[in-house]
């Protein structure tokens, strides 16, 4: 069983969470986050300025992290998969915290998030042109439909994400990532 989760933001540990009685969460600030963004920075949340005083009755982390989780039937299904109560935010984050929406990643203490440098692939104009042309071609699953003409696989359109990154030598480079099935 996991005793402590670490919340990572852009590869930097920001705070640690521990489970408390009655499905509460106690949190402590990580010095690395304060060093990177500064004491009082609201980079994580307006309600959670880095390094602000905490107490055992402080529900700000519980409020923030429970709102990263879905609600309704999806939350109930996730709780069943995790083997915890839908009210057990810490238990849910232990199982699903590495897959939260947004930039925050929650991992058991001692684990590190994936190196973001692995996400970037250098591409040249020819490859980018080919990827752009592929975005507008139907995916094989889009050619399949049921008797009513509905596609059985929603979300199969490709997406192209791009960003301009400064490179050594002062020249910016366009970084592009192509995803299928999202």
Sine and cosine of phi, psi and omega as CSV:
sin_phi,cos_phi,sin_psi,cos_psi,sin_omega,cos_omega
0.00,0.00,0.62,-0.79,-0.01,-1.00
-0.99,0.10,0.77,-0.63,0.01,-1.00
-1.00,-0.08,-0.46,0.89,-0.12,-0.99
-0.57,-0.82,0.71,-0.70,0.09,-1.00
-0.93,-0.37,0.57,-0.82,0.07,-1.00
-0.92,-0.39,0.77,-0.64,0.06,-1.00
-1.00,-0.01,0.85,-0.52,0.00,-1.00
-0.96,-0.27,0.67,-0.75,0.07,-1.00
-0.76,-0.65,0.90,-0.44,-0.02,-1.00
0.79,0.61,0.69,0.72,0.07,-1.00
0.99,0.17,0.13,0.99,-0.01,-1.00
-0.85,-0.52,0.77,-0.63,0.07,-1.00
-0.93,0.37,0.78,-0.63,-0.09,-1.00
-0.95,-0.30,-0.70,0.71,0.04,-1.00
-0.45,-0.89,0.31,-0.95,0.04,-1.00
-0.91,-0.42,0.61,-0.79,0.01,-1.00
-0.89,-0.45,0.63,-0.78,0.17,-0.99
-0.75,-0.66,0.49,-0.87,0.00,-1.00
-0.98,0.22,0.59,-0.81,0.04,-1.00
-0.78,-0.63,0.08,-1.00,0.00,-1.00
-0.86,0.51,0.45,-0.89,0.07,-1.00
0.85,0.53,0.64,0.77,0.06,-1.00
0.87,0.50,0.48,0.88,0.06,-1.00
-1.00,0.00,0.23,-0.97,0.04,-1.00
-0.78,-0.62,0.73,-0.69,0.11,-0.99
-0.96,-0.28,0.65,-0.76,-0.01,-1.00
-0.76,-0.65,0.48,-0.88,0.06,-1.00
-0.76,-0.65,0.59,-0.81,0.01,-1.00
-0.98,0.22,0.58,-0.82,0.10,-0.99
-1.00,-0.09,0.76,-0.65,-0.05,-1.00
-0.88,0.48,-0.52,0.86,0.00,-1.00
-0.86,0.51,-0.65,0.76,0.02,-1.00
-0.92,0.39,-0.66,0.75,0.02,-1.00
-0.91,0.41,-0.65,0.76,0.02,-1.00
-0.90,0.45,-0.62,0.78,-0.05,-1.00
-0.97,0.26,-0.71,0.70,-0.13,-0.99
-0.95,-0.32,-0.24,0.97,0.04,-1.00
0.99,-0.14,0.55,-0.84,0.03,-1.00
-0.87,0.49,0.77,-0.64,0.02,-1.00
1.00,0.03,-0.08,1.00,0.02,-1.00
-0.88,0.47,0.60,-0.80,0.01,-1.00
-0.96,-0.27,0.55,0.84,-0.05,-1.00
-0.90,0.44,-0.53,0.85,0.02,-1.00
-0.99,0.16,-0.75,0.66,-0.04,-1.00
-0.23,-0.97,0.51,-0.86,0.08,-1.00
-0.87,0.50,-0.57,0.82,-0.04,-1.00
-0.99,0.14,-0.12,0.99,-0.04,-1.00
-0.77,-0.63,0.94,0.35,0.06,-1.00
-0.90,0.44,0.74,-0.68,-0.08,-1.00
-0.83,0.56,0.76,-0.65,0.07,-1.00
0.99,0.14,0.03,1.00,0.01,-1.00
-0.91,0.41,0.49,-0.87,-0.04,-1.00
-0.85,0.52,0.59,-0.81,0.02,-1.00
-0.82,-0.57,0.29,-0.96,0.10,-0.99
-0.57,-0.82,0.18,-0.98,-0.02,-1.00
-0.92,0.39,-0.30,0.95,0.01,-1.00
-0.98,-0.19,0.19,0.98,-0.05,-1.00
-0.99,0.17,0.91,-0.41,-0.04,-1.00
-0.99,-0.13,0.14,0.99,-0.04,-1.00
-0.87,0.50,-0.69,0.72,-0.01,-1.00
-0.92,0.39,-0.66,0.75,0.04,-1.00
-0.87,0.50,-0.72,0.69,0.01,-1.00
-0.88,0.48,-0.73,0.68,-0.04,-1.00
-0.90,0.44,-0.79,0.62,-0.11,-0.99
-0.96,0.27,-0.51,0.86,0.07,-1.00
-0.92,0.39,-0.46,0.89,0.04,-1.00
-0.98,0.21,-0.14,0.99,0.13,-0.99
-0.98,0.19,-0.30,0.95,-0.03,-1.00
-1.00,-0.02,0.48,-0.88,0.07,-1.00
-0.94,0.34,0.08,-1.00,0.07,-1.00
-0.78,-0.62,-0.01,-1.00,0.03,-1.00
0.94,0.34,-0.56,-0.83,-0.09,-1.00
-0.88,0.48,-0.51,0.86,0.01,-1.00
-0.92,0.38,-0.68,0.74,0.04,-1.00
-0.88,0.47,-0.67,0.74,0.01,-1.00
-0.89,0.45,-0.68,0.73,0.02,-1.00
-0.90,0.44,-0.66,0.75,0.03,-1.00
-0.89,0.45,-0.67,0.74,0.02,-1.00
-0.88,0.47,-0.66,0.76,0.03,-1.00
-0.89,0.45,-0.68,0.73,0.04,-1.00
-0.88,0.47,-0.63,0.78,-0.02,-1.00
-0.99,0.15,-0.26,0.97,-0.02,-1.00
0.95,0.30,0.55,0.84,0.00,-1.00
-0.75,-0.66,0.16,-0.99,0.09,-1.00
-0.95,0.31,0.54,-0.84,0.10,-1.00
-0.88,0.48,-0.29,0.96,0.04,-1.00
-1.00,0.06,-0.15,0.99,-0.05,-1.00
-1.00,0.03,0.99,0.16,-0.03,-1.00
-0.86,0.52,-0.67,0.74,0.01,-1.00
-0.88,0.48,-0.70,0.71,0.03,-1.00
-0.88,0.47,-0.66,0.75,0.03,-1.00
-0.91,0.41,-0.66,0.75,0.01,-1.00
-0.94,0.35,-0.49,0.87,0.07,-1.00
-0.88,0.47,-0.64,0.77,-0.02,-1.00
-1.00,0.08,-0.66,0.75,-0.16,-0.99
-0.90,-0.43,0.09,1.00,-0.07,-1.00
-0.90,0.44,-0.41,0.91,0.02,-1.00
-0.98,0.19,-0.09,1.00,-0.04,-1.00
-0.87,-0.49,0.35,0.94,-0.01,-1.00
-0.92,0.40,0.43,-0.90,0.09,-1.00
-0.94,0.35,0.55,-0.83,0.04,-1.00
1.00,-0.03,-0.27,-0.96,-0.12,-0.99
-1.00,0.03,-0.20,0.98,-0.05,-1.00
-0.98,0.17,0.73,-0.68,0.06,-1.00
-0.82,-0.58,0.78,-0.62,0.02,-1.00
-0.94,-0.33,0.82,-0.57,-0.04,-1.00
-0.73,-0.69,0.46,-0.89,0.10,-1.00
-0.86,0.51,0.56,-0.83,0.00,-1.00
-0.80,0.60,0.71,-0.71,-0.01,-1.00
0.99,-0.15,-0.34,0.94,0.05,-1.00
-1.00,0.00,0.49,-0.87,-0.01,-1.00
-0.90,-0.43,0.56,-0.83,0.09,-1.00
-0.94,0.34,0.33,-0.94,0.04,-1.00
-0.85,0.52,0.58,-0.81,0.04,-1.00
-0.93,0.38,0.88,-0.47,-0.06,-1.00
-0.91,0.42,-0.30,0.95,0.04,-1.00
-0.92,0.39,-0.33,0.94,0.04,-1.00
-0.97,0.26,-0.26,0.97,-0.04,-1.00
-0.99,0.16,-0.29,0.96,-0.13,-0.99
-0.98,-0.19,0.74,-0.67,0.05,-1.00
-0.83,-0.55,0.76,-0.65,0.03,-1.00
-0.96,0.28,0.80,-0.60,0.03,-1.00
-0.76,-0.65,0.50,-0.87,0.01,-1.00
-0.95,-0.31,0.17,-0.99,-0.11,-0.99
-0.77,0.63,-0.66,0.75,-0.04,-1.00
-0.87,0.49,-0.71,0.71,0.01,-1.00
-0.92,0.39,-0.66,0.75,0.03,-1.00
-0.89,0.45,-0.68,0.74,0.04,-1.00
-0.87,0.49,-0.68,0.73,0.01,-1.00
-0.90,0.44,-0.70,0.71,0.02,-1.00
-0.88,0.47,-0.67,0.75,0.03,-1.00
-0.89,0.46,-0.65,0.76,0.02,-1.00
-0.92,0.39,-0.56,0.83,-0.01,-1.00
-0.95,0.33,-0.42,0.91,0.02,-1.00
-0.88,0.47,-0.48,0.88,-0.09,-1.00
-0.99,-0.16,0.04,1.00,0.11,-0.99
-1.00,-0.02,0.64,-0.77,0.00,-1.00
-0.92,0.39,0.67,-0.74,0.11,-0.99
-0.94,0.34,0.54,-0.84,-0.01,-1.00
-0.79,0.61,-0.59,0.81,-0.01,-1.00
-0.94,0.35,-0.32,0.95,0.02,-1.00
-0.98,0.22,-0.26,0.97,0.00,-1.00
-1.00,0.10,-0.18,0.98,-0.02,-1.00
-1.00,-0.08,0.72,-0.69,0.08,-1.00
-0.59,-0.81,0.37,-0.93,0.01,-1.00
-1.00,0.09,-0.15,-0.99,-0.06,-1.00
-0.87,0.49,-0.48,0.88,0.00,-1.00
-1.00,0.04,0.01,1.00,0.00,-1.00
1.00,0.09,0.16,0.99,0.02,-1.00
-1.00,0.07,0.61,-0.79,0.08,-1.00
-0.98,0.19,0.73,-0.69,-0.01,-1.00
-0.98,0.18,-0.17,0.99,-0.09,-1.00
-0.84,-0.54,0.98,0.18,0.03,-1.00
-0.92,0.39,0.42,-0.91,0.06,-1.00
0.99,0.17,0.40,0.92,-0.04,-1.00
-0.99,-0.12,0.03,1.00,0.07,-1.00
-0.94,0.33,0.65,-0.76,0.04,-1.00
-0.96,0.27,0.41,-0.91,0.05,-1.00
-0.79,-0.61,0.55,-0.83,0.04,-1.00
-0.84,-0.54,0.87,-0.49,0.00,-1.00
-0.95,-0.31,0.68,-0.74,-0.01,-1.00
-0.67,-0.74,0.37,-0.93,0.03,-1.00
-0.38,-0.92,0.54,-0.84,0.07,-1.00
-0.99,-0.14,0.83,-0.56,-0.06,-1.00
-0.87,-0.49,0.72,-0.70,0.08,-1.00
-0.94,0.33,0.69,-0.72,0.00,-1.00
-0.91,-0.42,0.24,-0.97,0.08,-1.00
-0.84,0.54,0.59,-0.81,-0.02,-1.00
1.00,-0.05,0.02,1.00,0.09,-1.00
0.99,0.15,0.07,1.00,-0.03,-1.00
-0.98,-0.20,0.78,-0.63,0.03,-1.00
-0.97,0.26,0.49,-0.87,0.02,-1.00
-0.74,-0.67,0.66,-0.75,0.05,-1.00
-0.98,0.18,0.84,-0.54,0.05,-1.00
-0.96,-0.27,0.78,-0.63,-0.08,-1.00
-0.78,-0.63,0.63,-0.78,0.07,-1.00
-0.75,-0.66,0.76,-0.65,0.00,-1.00
-0.96,-0.29,0.80,-0.60,0.03,-1.00
-0.85,-0.53,0.71,-0.70,0.10,-1.00
-0.95,-0.30,0.58,-0.81,0.11,-0.99
0.99,0.11,0.36,0.93,0.05,-1.00
-0.88,-0.47,0.00,0.00,0.00,0.00
